[in-house]
């Protein structure tokens, strides 16, 4: 039996601290920002003739593709398990996921925007908890069978999962800026812990708030996106 205090989420917002944290994961903030840029390029490739839901679908599809393209030179590869799309190395798994309006806020309490099914929750080793930030994380001996290192100290340890890797959500959310569908984006790389009765992922043990600069959308394909000629894309970081 193993227990660990869930009361304190580690939140890092200083770019230097985040870079230091990412280095052992063989990641950088630049990698993650480039992934989001590619996602935005997909979103901005839609026109007014696309279904409204296409913008989100294009962002996700291009973002997942970008994660695999950008991280392949670092030893990452794609892994698709029953529509759960992951980008994995020998030790790390990255899952692109839209979050709620608390995403990317230093003092926020982010959740996944969409609920997760039984297969996804079990695959990711998430625990059921309607009151995140309270009580202790308790794992039975059979939940520790993956032989992941459980560090001492204040940081919540890796949760055992069926992926067999250190799982991180690349969470993102948008702020609509104007009638031309321009958006600001908030994002973070966060380690998931639990889900609630609504099957929404509702807590993270470690949150790395990304300080995204202002990428321009990359137009792909031959069709001109429907937005104003002069694009100012605001990437938001809010405390």
N, C-alpha and C positions, 0 to 999 in steps of 0.2 A: 504494500500500500504506500502511495506517495501523495503528499499534499503540498500545495503552495498557495500563498496568499494572492488573491485576485484583486485586491483593493486598489492597487496602484498600477496604472498604465504608464509605460515609459513613452514620453512624447519628446521627439527631437525636432527642432525647427532651424537651428543654426546650420547653414550650409556646410561648414567645415566639420561639425560633429556628424552630420549625415554622411558626408563623404567618407569619413573614417569608419563609420558603421558599415557602409556598403562595401568597402574594400575587401573584407574577408569573404563576402558573398560573390566576389568577382563581378560586381556591378558598379555603376557610377550614376550620379544624377543626370549626366549628359545622356547616358543610355536611355534612362526612363523618360526624359523630356523628348528625346527623338521619337520614342514610341508614341507619345501623346501627339506630337506634331503630325506624324503619319496618320493617326486616327482623325485628327482635325482635317487633314487633306481629304480623307474619304468623306467626311461629313460635308465639306464644302464642294465636293464634286457633284452633289445632288442639285437638281433644279426644281423650280416650282411645279414641274410636271410629275415629279416623283411623289409617291405616297408620303404623307407626313412622317410616318414611322421609319422611312428609309434613312433619315439622317443618323439616327441612333444605330441602325444596323450597319451602315457604311462605316461609322466611326469604329464600332467594335471589330468588324471584319478586317479593316485596314490596320487597326491597332494590334490585333493578334498576329497578323502577318508580319508587321513591323517588329514585334518582339522577337520573332523567330529569325528574321533577316538580320537584325542588328546584333543579336546575342549569339548567333551561330559561331562567329570567330572566337568567342569566349568559351566555347564548349557546350553551349546550350543546344537543345533540339526540341522538336515538337512532340507532344504527347496528347492524343485525343482518346478520351474514355467516355463513351456514351454521351457525346455532346458536351463533355467538360473539356474545354480547350486549355491546355497548359503549355508552358515553355519551361523546360527543365534542364538542369545540369546534373552532375553526380550527387549534389548535395542540396540544391535549391529548386523550388518550383514556384513559378509566377503565374497568377491567375488575374486576367483583366476583368474588372467588375465595376459597374456603375454604382456609385454610392448615393446617399441621401444628401439633403442640403447642409448637413454638418460636415461633410467631407472636406478635408483640407484646412479646417479651422483648428488652430492650436488648442483651443479650449472646447472643441466640439466633441460630440458623441456620435460618430458616424455609424451608419448601418448600411447594409446592401439595399439597393433600391428594390430589387426583386427577391422573392422568396426562393429558397433552394430546396430541391427535392430530396427524398430519402437517400437516393444513391449518392448525390453530391455531398450531403452532410456526413454520411458515413465514410465516404472516400477521404474527406478532409479531416476526419477525426474531431469534428466539432462537438461540443458538449451543450446540453440543453440548460439554459439559464435565463430566466425572465428578469433577473435583477443583476445585471453586470456591474462589476466594481464592488461586489459584496461577497463575503464568505471566502471559502477556500476551494481551490481546484483539487479534486480528489480523484486519483487514478488507481484502479485495481492493478494487481500484478500482471494480469493478462493483457492490460492495455499498454504495458511497457515492453512488449515483446519485440519491438523494432530496434531495441538496443540503441536508442538515441541518447546522446549525452544530456544529463539533467544538471545544469550548473547550480552552484550554491549562490545565495545572495538574493537581491531584490527583484531581478529580472525574471519574469514568468518564463518557464522553460519551454522548449519545443513540445508541442502536443503530438503524440503518436498519431500517425495516419497511414492509410493504405497506399499513399504515394511513396512513402518511405523517404521523404525529403522535407526540408525546412520550407513550409508553405507560406507565401506572401501574397496578399491581394494588392494589385495596382489599382487603387480606388480612384475614381474621378467623378466629377459632377460639373454641370454647366450653369452659368448665369446668362440668361438671355439679355442682350444689351440693347437691341433695337428691332425695328420692324423688318430689317434686312437679314434677320436670323444670325447676326453676329453674336458670338458667345465669348464669355470669359470662362476659364476652366480652373477648377481647384483640384488638387490631386495629392495623394500620399501613398507610400508603400507601407503596408501594415500587415501584421501577423494576426490572423483570426483566431478566436478562442471559442465563441459560443453562438448559439442561435436561440430565438425565443419561440413562443407558441405560434407566432405567425410564420415560422420557418425562415425568418429574416436573420442574417448574420448580424449580431448586435454588439459584439465587443471584440477588442483587439488588444493584445498584450503589449505590442510595440508599434508606435506610429511614427513614421518618418515623413514630416510635412515637406513636400517638394516646393522649392522656390523656383518655379518655372519662369524663364524669361519670356519674351514675346515672340513666339514663332509666327511666321507668315504661313498661311495655308499653301500647300503644294498642290497645284492643279494637275490631276492625272486624267488621261484620256483626251479626246478631242473636243469635248463640249465645255463651253464657258459656264462657270457657275453663275447663278443668279444672285449677285450681290453688287454693292456699289463699287465703282472703279477704285476708290481709295479705301483700302481695308486697314483698320486699326484693330488688331486682335489683342485684347487685354487678358493677360494671365493673372489671376487674382490669388493673393496670399493674404489671409486675414487672420488676425489674432483673436 
